[in-house]
């Protein structure tokens, strides 16, 4: 995947330049006063820098005067200019640095706000580690540019333009010679700059790929260690990192060559101009002070050009980073809220209906996960879905939450198509216990309260008791305040599921989705949780996915699925009597299980 990302981005980098930085303008617009103030400070410091050579010229031309007061006046004036220059420079730094931090904070929030709402189909194509790299590494580049490089670049542009004008007034002849050198400096900047831009973008893509691979591997570190694949993980990460380093070496080499070429041409030109200027002084065509003034302006202009060549590379890297962030902000999602949403019924009664639904996952478009599915669940009904793996049971749960949209048919809640409502509205009335429960790194209390942030401590503990989680939570070092570690590393699989069930119980939503909610529980805990689920299901619509048929025997209706279709439905007893797929599954679990016992 990393290679694919790099290849595509290299094509984009070949056609784009620092104009991509224009995408930052909307983020800077709210802080116009900061931009204006920084611009004024910038112009002040540039103007003061350009006045210093004038003072130097006056001192040198009047060095032989007998009036010491004149010299004192020039030196005092120089000190005053230096003081103003220092003050202006400090002000400029404070303003642009603050602007950079503020804009980058806004960009990070905007990107996160966007990606947190993208559907799972987006994450089938992009690794979370790569997204994190863009939010951190790329925004850091942009912060450096806004908070430093842009202001330095503008200052050097002003010094370059102002210096050239003052050079022209000092000596038109020598200025003409300097202008002959400019094309020689511009050529390497343009030619090498294109290559540098491509390498900068490719380097950032490999860094993102490296972060993505590290994130994926570390999130599954126990599995990696269980299969003794540490050496393979090290090798794969090393390969991606080395590729990033190889591209970085090429980028550094190109930038070094460009810097060497530009600096040599600039300073060689200055030496040449000084050579000719010295002859003019000896011939009496200009004063020593004028030559020194011209020389200082030449050095300032040369330094500005050299600095701009350096900053150009930074701007190109930032342009590449901006492109990558804009890609996330403009990412096309397959699931979006409607422009004119229909109000979600509140409270939701819990009627669920699938009408002719066909769906295939974006990563497997040729294989239907659901095929012509027609199903109606009445409010307050408890319906269980059983069938072999891959039959489409979990897909139904995902479709109800509108993680995906069907290619055909529609899904209705209380008679309203889920595509016509705001996702946040109807999801707020659904409680979910997923097959692989997600536990956050916060405390046990915070993890349960995630189901309803305004719940009291007593309500949190009551939900934990109902989910048979209170006992083991109390046994933790700090009880409910114990931090559970990343992805709940401190808990067993069964404990994670009980925390997730407590979270769903606390949410107390009218529609309850249980996807293998008791699969990791021991017999005693499963019995306790089953009783809690039965009490919870009494006055709400409950959909249950289970491989353990013992957990669904008391359901009002059991729906048997195979290959994305409903092949049978009814109660446990009627389905066993039909001697179909459900009866075969029941024999495997109950009869064979009893014989094995």
Secondary structure in CASP SS format (residue, H / E / C, confidence):
PFRMAT SS
TARGET T0000
AUTHOR 0000-0000-0000
METHOD secondary structure of the structure
MODEL  1
X C 1.00
X H 1.00
X H 1.00
X H 1.00
X H 1.00
X H 1.00
X H 1.00
X H 1.00
X H 1.00
X H 1.00
X H 1.00
X H 1.00
X H 1.00
X C 1.00
X C 1.00
X C 1.00
X C 1.00
X H 1.00
X H 1.00
X H 1.00
X H 1.00
X H 1.00
X H 1.00
X H 1.00
X H 1.00
X H 1.00
X H 1.00
X H 1.00
X H 1.00
X C 1.00
X C 1.00
X H 1.00
X H 1.00
X H 1.00
X H 1.00
X H 1.00
X H 1.00
X H 1.00
X H 1.00
X H 1.00
X H 1.00
X H 1.00
X H 1.00
X H 1.00
X H 1.00
X H 1.00
X H 1.00
X H 1.00
X H 1.00
X H 1.00
X H 1.00
X H 1.00
X H 1.00
X H 1.00
X H 1.00
X H 1.00
X H 1.00
X H 1.00
X H 1.00
X H 1.00
X H 1.00
X C 1.00
X C 1.00
X C 1.00
X C 1.00
X C 1.00
X C 1.00
X H 1.00
X H 1.00
X H 1.00
X H 1.00
X H 1.00
X H 1.00
X H 1.00
X H 1.00
X H 1.00
X H 1.00
X H 1.00
X H 1.00
X H 1.00
X H 1.00
X H 1.00
X H 1.00
X H 1.00
X H 1.00
X H 1.00
X H 1.00
X H 1.00
X H 1.00
X H 1.00
X H 1.00
X H 1.00
X H 1.00
X H 1.00
X H 1.00
X H 1.00
X H 1.00
X H 1.00
X H 1.00
X H 1.00
X H 1.00
X H 1.00
X H 1.00
X H 1.00
X H 1.00
X H 1.00
X H 1.00
X H 1.00
X H 1.00
X H 1.00
X H 1.00
X H 1.00
X H 1.00
X H 1.00
X H 1.00
X C 1.00
X C 1.00
X C 1.00
X C 1.00
X H 1.00
X H 1.00
X H 1.00
X H 1.00
X C 1.00
X C 1.00
X C 1.00
X C 1.00
X H 1.00
X H 1.00
X H 1.00
X H 1.00
X H 1.00
X H 1.00
X H 1.00
X H 1.00
X H 1.00
X H 1.00
X H 1.00
X H 1.00
X H 1.00
X H 1.00
X H 1.00
X H 1.00
X H 1.00
X H 1.00
X H 1.00
X H 1.00
X H 1.00
X H 1.00
X H 1.00
X H 1.00
X H 1.00
X H 1.00
X H 1.00
X H 1.00
X H 1.00
X H 1.00
X H 1.00
X H 1.00
X H 1.00
X H 1.00
X H 1.00
X H 1.00
X H 1.00
X H 1.00
X H 1.00
X H 1.00
X H 1.00
X H 1.00
X H 1.00
X C 1.00
X H 1.00
X H 1.00
X H 1.00
X H 1.00
X H 1.00
X H 1.00
X H 1.00
X H 1.00
X H 1.00
X H 1.00
X H 1.00
X H 1.00
X H 1.00
X H 1.00
X H 1.00
X H 1.00
X H 1.00
X H 1.00
X H 1.00
X H 1.00
X H 1.00
X H 1.00
X H 1.00
X H 1.00
X H 1.00
X H 1.00
X H 1.00
X H 1.00
X H 1.00
X H 1.00
X H 1.00
X H 1.00
X H 1.00
X H 1.00
X H 1.00
X H 1.00
X H 1.00
X H 1.00
X H 1.00
X H 1.00
X H 1.00
X H 1.00
X H 1.00
X H 1.00
X H 1.00
X H 1.00
X H 1.00
X H 1.00
X C 1.00
X H 1.00
X H 1.00
X H 1.00
X H 1.00
X H 1.00
X H 1.00
X C 1.00
X C 1.00
X C 1.00
X H 1.00
X H 1.00
X H 1.00
X H 1.00
X H 1.00
X H 1.00
X H 1.00
X H 1.00
X H 1.00
X H 1.00
X H 1.00
X H 1.00
X H 1.00
X H 1.00
X H 1.00
X H 1.00
X H 1.00
X H 1.00
X H 1.00
X H 1.00
X H 1.00
X H 1.00
X H 1.00
X H 1.00
X H 1.00
X H 1.00
X H 1.00
X H 1.00
X H 1.00
X H 1.00
X H 1.00
X H 1.00
X H 1.00
X H 1.00
X H 1.00
X H 1.00
X H 1.00
X H 1.00
X H 1.00
X H 1.00
X H 1.00
X H 1.00
X H 1.00
X H 1.00
X H 1.00
X H 1.00
X H 1.00
X H 1.00
X H 1.00
X H 1.00
X H 1.00
X H 1.00
X H 1.00
X C 1.00
X C 1.00
X C 1.00
X C 1.00
X C 1.00
X H 1.00
X H 1.00
X H 1.00
X H 1.00
X H 1.00
X H 1.00
X H 1.00
X H 1.00
X H 1.00
X H 1.00
X H 1.00
X H 1.00
X H 1.00
X H 1.00
X H 1.00
X H 1.00
X H 1.00
X H 1.00
X H 1.00
X H 1.00
X H 1.00
X H 1.00
X H 1.00
X H 1.00
X H 1.00
X H 1.00
X H 1.00
X H 1.00
X H 1.00
X H 1.00
X H 1.00
X H 1.00
X H 1.00
X H 1.00
X H 1.00
X H 1.00
X H 1.00
X H 1.00
X H 1.00
X H 1.00
X H 1.00
X H 1.00
X C 1.00
X C 1.00
X C 1.00
X C 1.00
X C 1.00
X C 1.00
X C 1.00
X C 1.00
X C 1.00
X C 1.00
X C 1.00
X C 1.00
X C 1.00
X C 1.00
X C 1.00
X C 1.00
X C 1.00
X C 1.00
X C 1.00
X C 1.00
X C 1.00
X C 1.00
X E 1.00
X E 1.00
X E 1.00
X E 1.00
X E 1.00
X E 1.00
X E 1.00
X E 1.00
X C 1.00
X C 1.00
X H 1.00
X H 1.00
X H 1.00
X C 1.00
X C 1.00
X C 1.00
X C 1.00
X C 1.00
X E 1.00
X E 1.00
X E 1.00
X E 1.00
X E 1.00
X E 1.00
X E 1.00
X E 1.00
X C 1.00
X C 1.00
X C 1.00
X C 1.00
X E 1.00
X E 1.00
X E 1.00
X E 1.00
X E 1.00
X C 1.00
X C 1.00
X C 1.00
X C 1.00
X C 1.00
X C 1.00
X H 1.00
X H 1.00
X H 1.00
X H 1.00
X H 1.00
X H 1.00
X H 1.00
X H 1.00
X C 1.00
X C 1.00
X C 1.00
X C 1.00
X C 1.00
X C 1.00
X C 1.00
X E 1.00
X E 1.00
X E 1.00
X E 1.00
X E 1.00
X E 1.00
X C 1.00
X C 1.00
X E 1.00
X E 1.00
X H 1.00
X H 1.00
X H 1.00
X C 1.00
X C 1.00
X H 1.00
X H 1.00
X H 1.00
X H 1.00
X H 1.00
X C 1.00
X C 1.00
X E 1.00
X E 1.00
X E 1.00
X E 1.00
X C 1.00
X C 1.00
X C 1.00
X C 1.00
X C 1.00
X C 1.00
X C 1.00
X C 1.00
X C 1.00
X E 1.00
X H 1.00
X H 1.00
X H 1.00
X H 1.00
X H 1.00
X H 1.00
X C 1.00
X C 1.00
X C 1.00
X C 1.00
X C 1.00
X C 1.00
X C 1.00
X H 1.00
X H 1.00
X H 1.00
X H 1.00
X H 1.00
X H 1.00
X H 1.00
X H 1.00
X H 1.00
X H 1.00
X C 1.00
X C 1.00
X C 1.00
X H 1.00
X H 1.00
X H 1.00
X H 1.00
X H 1.00
X C 1.00
X C 1.00
X C 1.00
X C 1.00
X H 1.00
X H 1.00
X H 1.00
X C 1.00
X E 1.00
X C 1.00
X C 1.00
X H 1.00
X H 1.00
X H 1.00
X C 1.00
X C 1.00
X C 1.00
X C 1.00
X H 1.00
X H 1.00
X H 1.00
X H 1.00
X H 1.00
X H 1.00
X H 1.00
X H 1.00
X H 1.00
X H 1.00
X H 1.00
X H 1.00
X H 1.00
X H 1.00
X H 1.00
X C 1.00
X C 1.00
X C 1.00
X E 1.00
X E 1.00
X E 1.00
X E 1.00
X E 1.00
X C 1.00
X C 1.00
X C 1.00
X C 1.00
X C 1.00
X C 1.00
X C 1.00
X H 1.00
X H 1.00
X H 1.00
X H 1.00
X H 1.00
X H 1.00
X H 1.00
X H 1.00
X H 1.00
X H 1.00
X H 1.00
X H 1.00
X H 1.00
X H 1.00
X H 1.00
X C 1.00
X C 1.00
X C 1.00
X E 1.00
X E 1.00
X E 1.00
X E 1.00
X E 1.00
X C 1.00
X C 1.00
X C 1.00
X H 1.00
X H 1.00
X H 1.00
X C 1.00
X C 1.00
X C 1.00
X C 1.00
X C 1.00
X E 1.00
X E 1.00
X E 1.00
X E 1.00
X E 1.00
X E 1.00
X C 1.00
X C 1.00
X E 1.00
X E 1.00
X E 1.00
X E 1.00
X E 1.00
X E 1.00
X C 1.00
X H 1.00
X H 1.00
X H 1.00
X H 1.00
X H 1.00
X H 1.00
X H 1.00
X C 1.00
X C 1.00
X H 1.00
X H 1.00
X H 1.00
X H 1.00
X H 1.00
X H 1.00
X H 1.00
X H 1.00
X H 1.00
X H 1.00
X H 1.00
X H 1.00
X H 1.00
X H 1.00
X H 1.00
X H 1.00
X C 1.00
END
